[in-house]
Amino acid sequence: MPELAEVLTPTLAALCGFAFLAGFIDAVVGGGGLIQIPAMFMLLPNVAPAAILGTNKFAAIWGTASATIQYARRVPIDWKLVLPAGVAAAVCSFAGARTVSALGSAELKPLILVMMVAVLAYTLWKKDFGKLHAPKLDAGSQRLVGIAIGAGIGFYDGFFGPGTGSFLIFAFVGLFGFSFLVASASAKAVNTITNLAALAWFMSSGSVIYAYAVPMAAFNVAGSLLGSRLAIAKGSGFVRVLFIVVVTALIAHFARDIARN
């Protein structure tokens, strides 16, 4: 693990900047991992993938938890749906985190690129996604579907991670009929639980570089607080263009990085 003197560099400053942006965007539209994880792979090319993902989890969970608290104070969250989904997601997230330790960056980098392209395409296609809040399912069906969705997305979150918040939002809107704001609040609550479970594995296996993770966490929280407050006050339309620009730039950069290798 690097010493503090080794990380007080422009690299750390850049990582903190990406952490702030990731926290801001994740709090509003999800997908903060699509910014933070590729940035870490680019800026820390000699760090093992498991350590990058573990460090990312540590930094991201504080921002996600902060956004959840902000939303819970102002947006109605159906905890009878969210908590069972969160528990299922937590169990499968831990399993996913164990699985990823066996992989290398050669397998992960193309997956990250594909995920970024898929989320960008969906963002461009669904211009009015989650405009109205019109729940489709009864309480019992919501819990069963929520558990199934939580299990699948939870495993993905522990195994890979980027885009989990967006996928949860898509599920809450598309399957449950929630509005974007309520879906975003619900997704943050589930995502906090899954991040806790995955982080438990990464920390126990020594896959967190705290010299990077702690300052990144502080900037992620700052971005998350700003993003969640603006989302509650104004909605997410204002951040859509920024999200598209940032993800497009990262897709181009990451594609070049893969092509060179």
N, C-alpha and C positions, 0 to 999 in steps of 0.2 A: 504494500500500500504506500502511496506517496506521502511524504512529509508535508506539513503546512507550507514551508518555504518553497516547495516545488510546485505548489498549485496557485500561489499568489502571482498570477501571470495574466497576460491578455486573454489566454485561453479560458481562465476562470471567469473573467469579466464577460466574455462572449457567452459562456454557458449560462451565467446569471441573466443576461439579457434575453436569451432564448427561453429560460425558465419563466421569466416575467410574462413574455408574450404567450407562452403555452398556457400559463395559469389564466391569463385574461381570456383567451379564445376558448379554452376548455370550459370555463365557467358559463360562457354564453351559448356556444354551439357544440361543445364537445370536440374531441379530436386533438387535445393538447399534446398527446403523445406523438402525434404525427409531426409535430414541430420539435419537441424536446428530444425524442429518441434519435431521429436522423441527425440532428445537430450534434449529439453526443458521439455518434459513430464517426462523424466527420472530424470533430475536434479532438477526439481521443482514439486515434486509429490503432494504438497499441494495447488498448484495454480489452480484456476478455468480454464477449457479449453478455455473459451472465452478470458480470460486475457492472456493465453499463445499464442493464435492465434493472438490477437491484438498486443502483444509485438513483436511477430515474424514479423508481417506485417510492423511495424514501422522500425525494424532493416533491413528487406530485401529490402524495397523500395529504400533505398538510394544506395544499391549495384546495384540493377536492373537499376536504372536511370543512374548510372555511366557507366555501361556496354553499355547501349543504346547510350550514347554520344560517347563512344569510337568506337562502331560499325558504327554509322552514319557518322563519319569522314572518314571512310575508305571503307565501304561496301555500295553498292547501295540499298536503302530501297524504296519500292513502297508505298509511303505515301497515294496514292489514294486507296489502299487496306487496309493498316494498320490503318489509322485513322477511317474509318467507323467501322471496326472490333473492334477497341479499344473503340469506343463510345458504341457500343452494349454490349461489355464485361463489361464496367464500370457500366452501368445500372444494369445488371444482377449480377455483383459482389456485388453491394450494397445490392441487395435483398438476395443474398446468405449469406452475413455477418449478416444480421438480423436473418436469419433462424437458424444459428449455435448457437446463444445465448441461444436457448431453449434446446440444447442438453447437455449431460454430457460426461465425459471421457469414460464411459463404452461403449457408442455408437461409439465414435471417434477412440479409440485405435485399434479395429479390422479393421476398414476402412484404417487406416494408414498402418497397416501390409500388408493388401491385395494390397494396392497401391504400396508399396515398392517391393513386390514380382512381380507384373505385370510389373513394369518398368524395373526391373532387367532382367526378362525373355525376354522382348522386346530388351533390349540392347544386350543381348547375342545372340539373334536370328538374328537381323538386323546388321550384321557386316559391310556392305557397304552402310548403310543408308545415303541418301543425298549426294552421291558422285558427281553427275553432276547437273548443273543448266539448266533445260529444262521446262519452264512454260507450263502448259497444257491448261489453260483456257484463254478466251478473257477477256478484262478489265471489261465488265459488269458482266460476270459470276463470276469473281474473287471477285468483291465487294459483290454480293449477298451471295455467299458461305462464304466469310469472315465474313459478318454480322451474319450469322447463327452459324458459328464456334465460333465467338466471344461471342455470347449470351450464348451458352452452356458451354463453357470453363470459361467464366466470372462468371457465377453462381457457378460453381464448385470452382473457385478460392476464391470467397468470403465465400462460405460455408465450404470449407475444406482446399484447398491451395496447399499441397505438390504435386509436379510433374506437376504443371500448365505450367511452362516453357517448360518442355519436351513434354507435350501434344500439345502445340502450335507448337513446332518444328516438331513433327510428322505430324500435320495437314498441315503445310506449305510445307513439303516435299512430303507427300503422296497424298494430294489433289491438290496442286498447282504445284508440280514438281520443287520446288526450290532446290537449292543446300543447303547443311547443313549450310554453313557459312551465306548465305543470309537468310535462314530460322531462324537461331539463332538470327541474327540481327533484323529481323521482329518480332520474338517472344518477344524479350526483350522490344521493343517499346510498343506492346500491353500489355504485362505483367505490365509495369510501370503504364499504365492507370488503369488497373484493381486493382492493389495494392492501388492506390490513392483512388479509390471509396470505397474499402473495409475498408481501414484505416480510412476514414472519419467516417464510422459507429462506428468502434471500439473506436476511440478517443472520439466521442460524447457520447458514452455509458460508458466511464470511464474504458475501457478494455485494457489499455496500461500501463504497469509498466515501467515508464521512467528510473528508476534507473538501470534496466537491459537493456532496449531498446536502450538507447543512446550509451553506450560503445559497445554494440553488433553491432549497426549500423556502427560505425567507423571501426570495424574489418571486417564487411561484405563488406564495400566499398573497403578496402585494398585488400581483396581477389578477389573481382570482377574486380578491375583494373588490377591486375596481370593476372587473368584468361582470360579476354577479349583481352589483349595485346598478350598473348601467343597464343590464338586461332587464331587471325588475322595473327600472324607471322608464326605459325607452323601447324595450323589445330588442330583437336580435338583428333587425334589418341593417343597422349601421355598421355591424361588424362583418357582414357577409362578404363585401368586396375585399376587405382586409384578409379574411380567411382564404379566399380564392387566390389572391395575389401571393400570399406567403406559401401556401401549399404548392402552387404552380412553380414557384422559384425552387422550392426544396425538391420537387420531382425532377426538375431539370438538372440540379446539382447532383442529386443522388444517382440518377441515370448515368451521368458522365462518370461518376465514381465507380459504378459497377462495370461500365464498358471498359475502363482503363485496366481493370483487374481480370 
